[in-house]
Amino acid sequence: MTVLVDLGQSAITLFVFALMLGVLVIVHELGHFVVARAARVRVLEFGIGFPPRARVLRSHGETLYTLNWLPLGGFVKLEGEDGASDDPHSFTRSGLPLKLVILVAGVAMNVLLALAIFTAIGWLPGQTGVLGFQLVQPNSPAALAGLHGTGSSTNPASGDRIVSVEGASFHDFDGGGRMIDLLRSRAGQSVTLTVLHPNGTTANVVVTLRTPAQLDAAHGPLGIEGATFTPLTTTFTRSPGEALAFGLARTAEAFSLVSSGLGQLGDAIVNRPTQAPPVQGPVGIAVGVGDVFWQQGPIATLYLAGLLSANLALVNILPLPPLDGGRMVVLVLKRLVGTRLSVQLERLTYLVGFGVLMAFLAWITFFDIARQLGGG
């Protein structure tokens, strides 16, 4: 019975991962497709996954819709994209600005999808989260404000709990880290905390936080220890404007996180190529999606989809063939050097780039599998 449950859970995990990846890729390629069609550039093929081709989904009209065997991306094939064409509606006959807009449209769609996902999460109703704590450090801002901890982790409601900071409440999905980050960002300032006392009453308490110079690993802005973040029974909702602000903030945060990860990856490739990289490939992401889905639920999984959409956008804009950013660089170089960059050299650049990309995926997948076999 246990084996059947594990197989069923694995099948559902694989389906969730495939669905998530498929949606992200389709949205990305849809950006290229829609802009190209709007500009009357002929689209020959809309492919999900990379060749070899598995099956033709639809063949009516001028565009072929296909499903391919390598589920690592997708593509839109345009008339004249790989060489000269006499068709007035070909990609090669389009002006450079239009070509760049078509290429960047996929990235833009993933940015908008990430924003839409994070905004939707911010708009979803949920429970208000409160920040509890076990101990109050002596002579700290919390102690001077008269706040009391629980003294233990067995009963969070036996101490004071922070409901909001400067009127900003926190969704239980946000986690206590968001509230602590807000407090840290106000270091040295006086802030108003809404505090829920053990007897059920609430009060606004003004606290002057520690200054940035006083902060370290053991001393936070408020001076509390053993923080816990728990949901209340009260419902928390954001207005559409607040949800959009939440979405914008989380999108910016996602890009910062992805950018930092790419920097760490570059350092690992150059300096530690034989060690496990600080990022995960398709196998590791699939396992991570499963862990989040089963342990934290669908909202957290949707949040992960937003992170992956931001990741797809930022990776694709990198100036590396055959990614969108690399293709844009090649187009600009062709405009600058003219016929000195031949069609054959351009194709070779894309071929080499594709080979390097596949080698990178194989390298990172090796470590993904090693992590799983090693239990880490």
DRENDREN-274096 format. One record per residue (C-alpha): chain; z, x, y. Coordinates in nm, 2 decimals. Each point is the difference from the previous one (the first is absolute). Example, Ala and Ser with C-alpha at 12.3 -4.5 7.8 and 13.67 -1.06 7.14 Angstrom:
@chain->A&zz->0.78&xx->1.23&yy->-0.45
@chain->A&zz->-0.07&xx->0.14&yy->0.34
END
This chain:
@chain->A&zz->0.00&xx->0.00&yy->0.00
@chain->A&zz->0.09&xx->0.29&yy->0.24
@chain->A&zz->-0.34&xx->0.16&yy->-0.06
@chain->A&zz->-0.18&xx->-0.33&yy->0.08
@chain->A&zz->0.20&xx->-0.04&yy->0.32
@chain->A&zz->-0.08&xx->0.36&yy->0.10
@chain->A&zz->-0.37&xx->-0.05&yy->-0.08
@chain->A&zz->0.00&xx->-0.32&yy->0.20
@chain->A&zz->0.17&xx->0.16&yy->0.30
@chain->A&zz->-0.24&xx->0.29&yy->-0.01
@chain->A&zz->-0.30&xx->-0.24&yy->-0.01
@chain->A&zz->0.13&xx->-0.19&yy->0.30
@chain->A&zz->0.07&xx->0.33&yy->0.19
@chain->A&zz->-0.36&xx->0.12&yy->-0.07
@chain->A&zz->-0.13&xx->-0.34&yy->0.12
@chain->A&zz->0.21&xx->0.02&yy->0.32
@chain->A&zz->-0.12&xx->0.36&yy->0.07
@chain->A&zz->-0.36&xx->-0.08&yy->-0.07
@chain->A&zz->0.01&xx->-0.31&yy->0.22
@chain->A&zz->0.17&xx->0.19&yy->0.28
@chain->A&zz->-0.25&xx->0.29&yy->-0.02
@chain->A&zz->-0.29&xx->-0.24&yy->-0.03
@chain->A&zz->0.09&xx->-0.19&yy->0.31
@chain->A&zz->0.05&xx->0.31&yy->0.20
@chain->A&zz->-0.33&xx->0.14&yy->-0.10
@chain->A&zz->-0.19&xx->-0.32&yy->0.05
@chain->A&zz->0.15&xx->-0.04&yy->0.35
@chain->A&zz->-0.10&xx->0.35&yy->0.08
@chain->A&zz->-0.36&xx->-0.04&yy->-0.12
@chain->A&zz->-0.02&xx->-0.34&yy->0.15
@chain->A&zz->0.04&xx->0.17&yy->0.34
@chain->A&zz->-0.31&xx->0.21&yy->-0.06
@chain->A&zz->-0.19&xx->-0.29&yy->-0.14
@chain->A&zz->0.08&xx->-0.25&yy->0.28
@chain->A&zz->-0.08&xx->0.24&yy->0.28
@chain->A&zz->-0.32&xx->0.12&yy->-0.17
@chain->A&zz->-0.12&xx->-0.36&yy->-0.06
@chain->A&zz->0.09&xx->-0.10&yy->0.35
@chain->A&zz->-0.21&xx->0.29&yy->0.13
@chain->A&zz->-0.28&xx->-0.10&yy->-0.23
@chain->A&zz->0.02&xx->0.31&yy->-0.21
@chain->A&zz->-0.11&xx->-0.07&yy->-0.35
@chain->A&zz->0.27&xx->0.02&yy->-0.27
@chain->A&zz->-0.14&xx->0.09&yy->-0.34
@chain->A&zz->0.32&xx->0.00&yy->-0.20
@chain->A&zz->0.37&xx->-0.10&yy->0.03
@chain->A&zz->0.19&xx->0.19&yy->-0.27
@chain->A&zz->0.35&xx->-0.04&yy->-0.12
@chain->A&zz->0.11&xx->0.33&yy->-0.16
@chain->A&zz->-0.22&xx->0.31&yy->-0.04
@chain->A&zz->-0.29&xx->0.03&yy->-0.24
@chain->A&zz->-0.10&xx->-0.01&yy->-0.28
@chain->A&zz->-0.07&xx->-0.37&yy->0.04
@chain->A&zz->0.19&xx->-0.24&yy->-0.23
@chain->A&zz->-0.17&xx->-0.32&yy->0.09
@chain->A&zz->-0.19&xx->-0.18&yy->0.27
@chain->A&zz->0.21&xx->-0.28&yy->0.15
@chain->A&zz->-0.28&xx->-0.15&yy->0.21
@chain->A&zz->-0.36&xx->0.09&yy->0.05
@chain->A&zz->-0.14&xx->-0.27&yy->0.23
@chain->A&zz->-0.13&xx->0.09&yy->0.34
@chain->A&zz->-0.05&xx->0.35&yy->0.13
@chain->A&zz->0.35&xx->0.12&yy->-0.09
@chain->A&zz->0.11&xx->0.10&yy->-0.35
@chain->A&zz->0.37&xx->-0.06&yy->-0.08
@chain->A&zz->0.13&xx->0.22&yy->-0.27
@chain->A&zz->0.32&xx->0.09&yy->-0.19
@chain->A&zz->0.02&xx->0.37&yy->-0.10
@chain->A&zz->0.21&xx->0.19&yy->-0.25
@chain->A&zz->0.20&xx->0.24&yy->0.22
@chain->A&zz->0.26&xx->-0.23&yy->0.17
@chain->A&zz->0.08&xx->0.26&yy->0.27
@chain->A&zz->-0.18&xx->-0.15&yy->0.29
@chain->A&zz->-0.32&xx->-0.18&yy->0.09
@chain->A&zz->-0.31&xx->0.04&yy->0.21
@chain->A&zz->-0.27&xx->-0.18&yy->0.20
@chain->A&zz->-0.35&xx->0.14&yy->-0.04
@chain->A&zz->-0.22&xx->-0.04&yy->0.30
@chain->A&zz->-0.38&xx->0.02&yy->0.02
@chain->A&zz->-0.10&xx->0.36&yy->0.11
@chain->A&zz->0.36&xx->0.12&yy->-0.02
@chain->A&zz->-0.09&xx->0.30&yy->-0.23
@chain->A&zz->-0.32&xx->0.10&yy->0.17
@chain->A&zz->-0.31&xx->-0.10&yy->0.20
@chain->A&zz->-0.11&xx->-0.36&yy->0.00
@chain->A&zz->-0.28&xx->-0.19&yy->0.18
@chain->A&zz->0.19&xx->-0.32&yy->-0.01
@chain->A&zz->0.09&xx->-0.10&yy->0.36
@chain->A&zz->0.33&xx->-0.15&yy->-0.14
@chain->A&zz->0.10&xx->0.32&yy->-0.17
@chain->A&zz->0.32&xx->0.20&yy->0.08
@chain->A&zz->-0.20&xx->0.31&yy->0.08
@chain->A&zz->-0.20&xx->-0.18&yy->0.27
@chain->A&zz->0.32&xx->-0.11&yy->0.17
@chain->A&zz->0.14&xx->0.18&yy->0.30
@chain->A&zz->0.29&xx->0.24&yy->-0.04
@chain->A&zz->0.26&xx->-0.23&yy->0.17
@chain->A&zz->-0.09&xx->-0.29&yy->-0.24
@chain->A&zz->0.02&xx->0.23&yy->-0.30
@chain->A&zz->0.35&xx->0.12&yy->0.11
@chain->A&zz->0.11&xx->-0.36&yy->0.05
@chain->A&zz->-0.11&xx->-0.10&yy->-0.34
@chain->A&zz->0.18&xx->0.29&yy->-0.16
@chain->A&zz->0.32&xx->-0.05&yy->0.19
@chain->A&zz->0.01&xx->-0.37&yy->-0.07
@chain->A&zz->0.15&xx->0.05&yy->-0.35
@chain->A&zz->0.29&xx->0.20&yy->0.15
@chain->A&zz->0.05&xx->-0.26&yy->0.27
@chain->A&zz->0.01&xx->-0.28&yy->-0.26
@chain->A&zz->0.28&xx->0.18&yy->-0.19
@chain->A&zz->0.19&xx->0.05&yy->0.32
@chain->A&zz->-0.03&xx->-0.37&yy->0.07
@chain->A&zz->0.10&xx->-0.09&yy->-0.35
@chain->A&zz->0.31&xx->0.22&yy->0.02
@chain->A&zz->0.09&xx->-0.16&yy->0.33
@chain->A&zz->-0.06&xx->-0.35&yy->-0.15
@chain->A&zz->0.22&xx->0.07&yy->-0.30
@chain->A&zz->0.29&xx->0.14&yy->0.20
@chain->A&zz->-0.02&xx->-0.28&yy->0.25
@chain->A&zz->0.00&xx->-0.26&yy->-0.28
@chain->A&zz->0.31&xx->0.16&yy->-0.15
@chain->A&zz->0.16&xx->0.00&yy->0.35
@chain->A&zz->-0.08&xx->-0.37&yy->0.03
@chain->A&zz->0.14&xx->-0.10&yy->-0.34
@chain->A&zz->0.33&xx->-0.17&yy->0.00
@chain->A&zz->0.29&xx->0.18&yy->-0.16
@chain->A&zz->0.37&xx->0.06&yy->0.00
@chain->A&zz->0.17&xx->0.18&yy->0.29
@chain->A&zz->0.12&xx->0.34&yy->-0.11
@chain->A&zz->0.33&xx->0.14&yy->0.12
@chain->A&zz->0.13&xx->0.36&yy->0.00
@chain->A&zz->0.34&xx->0.05&yy->-0.15
@chain->A&zz->0.19&xx->0.32&yy->-0.04
@chain->A&zz->0.30&xx->0.14&yy->-0.19
@chain->A&zz->0.15&xx->0.24&yy->0.24
@chain->A&zz->0.02&xx->0.06&yy->0.38
@chain->A&zz->0.03&xx->0.36&yy->0.11
@chain->A&zz->0.30&xx->0.08&yy->0.22
@chain->A&zz->-0.07&xx->0.00&yy->0.38
@chain->A&zz->-0.36&xx->-0.11&yy->-0.07
@chain->A&zz->-0.17&xx->-0.27&yy->0.21
@chain->A&zz->0.06&xx->-0.25&yy->-0.28
@chain->A&zz->0.38&xx->0.08&yy->0.00
@chain->A&zz->0.02&xx->-0.02&yy->0.38
@chain->A&zz->-0.17&xx->-0.34&yy->-0.02
@chain->A&zz->0.25&xx->-0.12&yy->-0.25
@chain->A&zz->-0.23&xx->-0.04&yy->-0.29
@chain->A&zz->0.15&xx->0.00&yy->-0.35
@chain->A&zz->-0.16&xx->0.10&yy->-0.33
@chain->A&zz->0.07&xx->-0.14&yy->-0.35
@chain->A&zz->0.18&xx->0.30&yy->-0.13
@chain->A&zz->-0.20&xx->-0.04&yy->-0.33
@chain->A&zz->-0.33&xx->-0.11&yy->-0.14
@chain->A&zz->0.13&xx->-0.29&yy->-0.20
@chain->A&zz->0.01&xx->-0.26&yy->0.27
@chain->A&zz->-0.24&xx->0.05&yy->0.30
@chain->A&zz->0.12&xx->-0.32&yy->0.16
@chain->A&zz->0.35&xx->0.14&yy->0.04
@chain->A&zz->-0.10&xx->0.21&yy->0.30
@chain->A&zz->-0.20&xx->-0.05&yy->0.32
@chain->A&zz->-0.38&xx->-0.02&yy->-0.04
@chain->A&zz->-0.26&xx->0.05&yy->0.27
@chain->A&zz->-0.24&xx->-0.30&yy->0.03
@chain->A&zz->-0.22&xx->0.13&yy->0.29
@chain->A&zz->-0.05&xx->0.28&yy->0.25
@chain->A&zz->-0.08&xx->-0.10&yy->0.35
@chain->A&zz->-0.09&xx->-0.34&yy->-0.13
@chain->A&zz->-0.25&xx->0.14&yy->-0.26
@chain->A&zz->0.07&xx->-0.15&yy->-0.34
@chain->A&zz->-0.13&xx->0.16&yy->-0.32
@chain->A&zz->-0.18&xx->-0.17&yy->-0.29
@chain->A&zz->0.17&xx->0.08&yy->-0.33
@chain->A&zz->-0.34&xx->0.16&yy->-0.10
@chain->A&zz->0.03&xx->0.25&yy->0.29
@chain->A&zz->0.30&xx->0.17&yy->-0.15
@chain->A&zz->0.30&xx->0.16&yy->0.18
@chain->A&zz->-0.20&xx->0.31&yy->0.08
@chain->A&zz->-0.18&xx->-0.20&yy->0.27
@chain->A&zz->0.32&xx->-0.09&yy->0.17
@chain->A&zz->0.13&xx->0.36&yy->-0.02
@chain->A&zz->-0.33&xx->0.13&yy->0.13
@chain->A&zz->0.04&xx->-0.23&yy->0.30
@chain->A&zz->0.35&xx->0.12&yy->0.06
@chain->A&zz->-0.11&xx->0.36&yy->-0.02
@chain->A&zz->-0.28&xx->-0.07&yy->0.25
@chain->A&zz->0.26&xx->-0.12&yy->0.24
@chain->A&zz->0.23&xx->0.30&yy->-0.04
@chain->A&zz->0.21&xx->0.06&yy->0.31
@chain->A&zz->-0.06&xx->-0.35&yy->0.13
@chain->A&zz->0.23&xx->-0.31&yy->0.01
@chain->A&zz->-0.13&xx->-0.27&yy->-0.23
@chain->A&zz->0.12&xx->-0.35&yy->-0.08
@chain->A&zz->0.07&xx->-0.07&yy->-0.37
@chain->A&zz->0.04&xx->-0.35&yy->-0.15
@chain->A&zz->0.28&xx->0.05&yy->-0.25
@chain->A&zz->0.09&xx->-0.24&yy->-0.28
@chain->A&zz->0.38&xx->0.02&yy->-0.07
@chain->A&zz->0.15&xx->-0.06&yy->-0.35
@chain->A&zz->0.14&xx->-0.34&yy->0.12
@chain->A&zz->-0.36&xx->-0.12&yy->0.06
@chain->A&zz->0.00&xx->0.02&yy->0.38
@chain->A&zz->-0.25&xx->0.20&yy->0.20
@chain->A&zz->0.05&xx->0.20&yy->0.32
@chain->A&zz->-0.21&xx->0.21&yy->0.23
@chain->A&zz->0.14&xx->0.36&yy->0.02
@chain->A&zz->-0.12&xx->0.26&yy->0.25
@chain->A&zz->-0.01&xx->0.35&yy->-0.15
@chain->A&zz->-0.09&xx->0.33&yy->0.16
@chain->A&zz->-0.17&xx->0.20&yy->-0.27
@chain->A&zz->0.03&xx->0.37&yy->-0.06
@chain->A&zz->-0.25&xx->0.22&yy->0.20
@chain->A&zz->-0.29&xx->0.17&yy->-0.18
@chain->A&zz->0.18&xx->0.33&yy->0.02
@chain->A&zz->0.29&xx->-0.14&yy->-0.20
@chain->A&zz->-0.21&xx->-0.13&yy->-0.29
@chain->A&zz->-0.03&xx->0.18&yy->-0.33
@chain->A&zz->-0.01&xx->-0.07&yy->-0.37
@chain->A&zz->0.37&xx->-0.10&yy->0.00
@chain->A&zz->0.02&xx->-0.17&yy->0.34
@chain->A&zz->-0.23&xx->-0.30&yy->0.08
@chain->A&zz->-0.03&xx->-0.17&yy->0.33
@chain->A&zz->0.26&xx->-0.27&yy->-0.08
@chain->A&zz->0.24&xx->0.20&yy->-0.22
@chain->A&zz->0.00&xx->-0.20&yy->-0.32
@chain->A&zz->-0.01&xx->0.11&yy->-0.37
@chain->A&zz->-0.10&xx->-0.18&yy->-0.32
@chain->A&zz->-0.25&xx->-0.23&yy->0.17
@chain->A&zz->-0.14&xx->-0.30&yy->-0.20
@chain->A&zz->-0.26&xx->-0.25&yy->0.09
@chain->A&zz->0.04&xx->-0.35&yy->-0.14
@chain->A&zz->-0.17&xx->-0.34&yy->0.06
@chain->A&zz->0.18&xx->-0.30&yy->0.15
@chain->A&zz->-0.07&xx->-0.36&yy->-0.09
@chain->A&zz->-0.15&xx->-0.05&yy->0.35
@chain->A&zz->-0.37&xx->-0.01&yy->0.03
@chain->A&zz->-0.18&xx->0.26&yy->0.23
@chain->A&zz->-0.34&xx->-0.07&yy->0.14
@chain->A&zz->-0.21&xx->0.17&yy->0.27
@chain->A&zz->-0.23&xx->-0.16&yy->0.25
@chain->A&zz->-0.37&xx->0.08&yy->-0.02
@chain->A&zz->0.03&xx->0.25&yy->0.28
@chain->A&zz->0.30&xx->0.16&yy->-0.16
@chain->A&zz->-0.18&xx->0.01&yy->-0.34
@chain->A&zz->-0.30&xx->0.17&yy->0.17
@chain->A&zz->0.24&xx->0.26&yy->0.16
@chain->A&zz->0.15&xx->0.05&yy->-0.34
@chain->A&zz->-0.35&xx->0.05&yy->-0.15
@chain->A&zz->-0.11&xx->0.24&yy->0.26
@chain->A&zz->0.32&xx->0.21&yy->-0.04
@chain->A&zz->-0.03&xx->0.01&yy->-0.38
@chain->A&zz->-0.37&xx->0.09&yy->0.02
@chain->A&zz->0.07&xx->0.29&yy->0.24
@chain->A&zz->0.29&xx->0.10&yy->-0.23
@chain->A&zz->-0.24&xx->-0.01&yy->-0.31
@chain->A&zz->-0.25&xx->0.22&yy->0.17
@chain->A&zz->0.27&xx->0.25&yy->0.10
@chain->A&zz->0.12&xx->0.00&yy->-0.36
@chain->A&zz->-0.35&xx->0.05&yy->-0.15
@chain->A&zz->-0.08&xx->0.27&yy->0.26
@chain->A&zz->0.31&xx->0.19&yy->-0.09
@chain->A&zz->-0.08&xx->-0.04&yy->-0.37
@chain->A&zz->-0.35&xx->0.14&yy->0.05
@chain->A&zz->0.15&xx->0.30&yy->0.19
@chain->A&zz->0.24&xx->0.07&yy->-0.29
@chain->A&zz->-0.29&xx->-0.04&yy->-0.25
@chain->A&zz->-0.21&xx->0.25&yy->0.19
@chain->A&zz->0.28&xx->0.25&yy->0.00
@chain->A&zz->0.06&xx->-0.06&yy->-0.38
@chain->A&zz->-0.37&xx->0.06&yy->-0.08
@chain->A&zz->-0.01&xx->0.33&yy->0.20
@chain->A&zz->0.34&xx->0.14&yy->-0.09
@chain->A&zz->0.11&xx->-0.16&yy->-0.33
@chain->A&zz->-0.31&xx->-0.11&yy->-0.19
@chain->A&zz->0.17&xx->0.03&yy->-0.34
@chain->A&zz->0.29&xx->-0.22&yy->0.10
@chain->A&zz->0.02&xx->-0.37&yy->0.01
@chain->A&zz->-0.13&xx->-0.13&yy->0.33
@chain->A&zz->0.22&xx->-0.21&yy->0.23
@chain->A&zz->-0.23&xx->-0.30&yy->-0.03
@chain->A&zz->-0.12&xx->-0.22&yy->-0.29
@chain->A&zz->-0.35&xx->-0.08&yy->-0.13
@chain->A&zz->-0.13&xx->-0.32&yy->-0.16
@chain->A&zz->0.23&xx->0.03&yy->-0.31
@chain->A&zz->0.31&xx->0.07&yy->0.21
@chain->A&zz->-0.08&xx->-0.28&yy->0.25
@chain->A&zz->-0.06&xx->-0.25&yy->-0.29
@chain->A&zz->0.35&xx->0.09&yy->-0.14
@chain->A&zz->0.15&xx->-0.03&yy->0.34
@chain->A&zz->-0.16&xx->-0.34&yy->0.06
@chain->A&zz->0.15&xx->-0.11&yy->-0.33
@chain->A&zz->0.35&xx->0.13&yy->0.08
@chain->A&zz->-0.01&xx->-0.17&yy->0.34
@chain->A&zz->-0.13&xx->-0.33&yy->-0.14
@chain->A&zz->0.25&xx->-0.03&yy->-0.28
@chain->A&zz->0.30&xx->0.14&yy->0.19
@chain->A&zz->-0.04&xx->-0.12&yy->0.36
@chain->A&zz->-0.23&xx->-0.30&yy->-0.03
@chain->A&zz->-0.33&xx->-0.12&yy->0.15
@chain->A&zz->0.09&xx->0.05&yy->0.37
@chain->A&zz->0.07&xx->0.37&yy->-0.06
@chain->A&zz->-0.32&xx->0.02&yy->-0.20
@chain->A&zz->-0.19&xx->-0.15&yy->0.29
@chain->A&zz->0.16&xx->0.25&yy->0.23
@chain->A&zz->-0.12&xx->0.28&yy->-0.23
@chain->A&zz->-0.35&xx->-0.15&yy->0.02
@chain->A&zz->0.02&xx->0.04&yy->0.38
@chain->A&zz->0.10&xx->0.36&yy->-0.04
@chain->A&zz->-0.29&xx->0.06&yy->-0.24
@chain->A&zz->-0.24&xx->-0.16&yy->0.24
@chain->A&zz->0.11&xx->0.23&yy->0.28
@chain->A&zz->-0.03&xx->0.29&yy->-0.24
@chain->A&zz->-0.36&xx->-0.10&yy->-0.09
@chain->A&zz->-0.09&xx->-0.02&yy->0.37
@chain->A&zz->0.14&xx->0.34&yy->0.09
@chain->A&zz->-0.14&xx->0.17&yy->-0.30
@chain->A&zz->-0.35&xx->-0.14&yy->0.05
@chain->A&zz->-0.01&xx->0.12&yy->0.36
@chain->A&zz->0.06&xx->0.36&yy->-0.11
@chain->A&zz->-0.30&xx->0.22&yy->0.08
@chain->A&zz->-0.08&xx->0.07&yy->-0.36
@chain->A&zz->-0.32&xx->-0.10&yy->-0.17
@chain->A&zz->-0.05&xx->-0.25&yy->-0.17
@chain->A&zz->0.27&xx->-0.18&yy->0.19
@chain->A&zz->-0.09&xx->-0.21&yy->0.31
@chain->A&zz->0.14&xx->0.26&yy->0.23
@chain->A&zz->-0.21&xx->0.27&yy->-0.17
@chain->A&zz->-0.31&xx->-0.20&yy->0.02
@chain->A&zz->0.06&xx->-0.06&yy->0.37
@chain->A&zz->0.03&xx->0.37&yy->0.06
@chain->A&zz->-0.33&xx->0.07&yy->-0.19
@chain->A&zz->-0.17&xx->-0.26&yy->0.22
@chain->A&zz->0.12&xx->0.16&yy->0.32
@chain->A&zz->-0.10&xx->0.35&yy->-0.13
@chain->A&zz->-0.35&xx->-0.14&yy->-0.08
@chain->A&zz->-0.03&xx->-0.12&yy->0.36
@chain->A&zz->0.11&xx->0.34&yy->0.13
@chain->A&zz->-0.21&xx->0.23&yy->-0.23
@chain->A&zz->-0.29&xx->-0.24&yy->-0.06
@chain->A&zz->-0.23&xx->0.09&yy->-0.30
@chain->A&zz->0.19&xx->0.32&yy->-0.08
@chain->A&zz->0.23&xx->-0.22&yy->-0.21
@chain->A&zz->-0.24&xx->-0.12&yy->-0.26
@chain->A&zz->0.03&xx->-0.31&yy->-0.22
@chain->A&zz->0.04&xx->0.22&yy->-0.30
@chain->A&zz->0.29&xx->0.19&yy->0.16
@chain->A&zz->0.16&xx->-0.33&yy->0.11
@chain->A&zz->-0.02&xx->-0.13&yy->-0.36
@chain->A&zz->0.14&xx->0.32&yy->-0.14
@chain->A&zz->0.29&xx->-0.02&yy->0.25
@chain->A&zz->0.09&xx->-0.35&yy->-0.13
@chain->A&zz->-0.04&xx->0.11&yy->-0.36
@chain->A&zz->0.23&xx->0.30&yy->0.04
@chain->A&zz->0.25&xx->-0.22&yy->0.19
@chain->A&zz->-0.01&xx->-0.26&yy->-0.27
@chain->A&zz->0.06&xx->0.27&yy->-0.26
@chain->A&zz->0.30&xx->0.14&yy->0.19
@chain->A&zz->0.14&xx->-0.35&yy->0.04
@chain->A&zz->-0.03&xx->-0.06&yy->-0.38
@chain->A&zz->0.16&xx->0.34&yy->-0.07
@chain->A&zz->0.29&xx->-0.09&yy->0.24
@chain->A&zz->0.05&xx->-0.33&yy->-0.17
@chain->A&zz->0.01&xx->0.17&yy->-0.34
@chain->A&zz->0.25&xx->0.26&yy->0.13
@chain->A&zz->0.23&xx->-0.26&yy->0.15
@chain->A&zz->-0.03&xx->-0.23&yy->-0.30
@chain->A&zz->0.11&xx->0.28&yy->-0.23
@chain->A&zz->0.32&xx->0.03&yy->0.19
@chain->A&zz->0.04&xx->-0.39&yy->0.00
@chain->A&zz->-0.02&xx->0.00&yy->-0.38
@chain->A&zz->0.23&xx->0.30&yy->-0.03
@chain->A&zz->0.26&xx->-0.18&yy->0.21
@chain->A&zz->-0.02&xx->-0.30&yy->-0.23
@chain->A&zz->0.02&xx->0.20&yy->-0.32
@chain->A&zz->0.29&xx->0.20&yy->0.14
@chain->A&zz->0.18&xx->-0.32&yy->0.11
@chain->A&zz->0.01&xx->0.11&yy->0.37
END
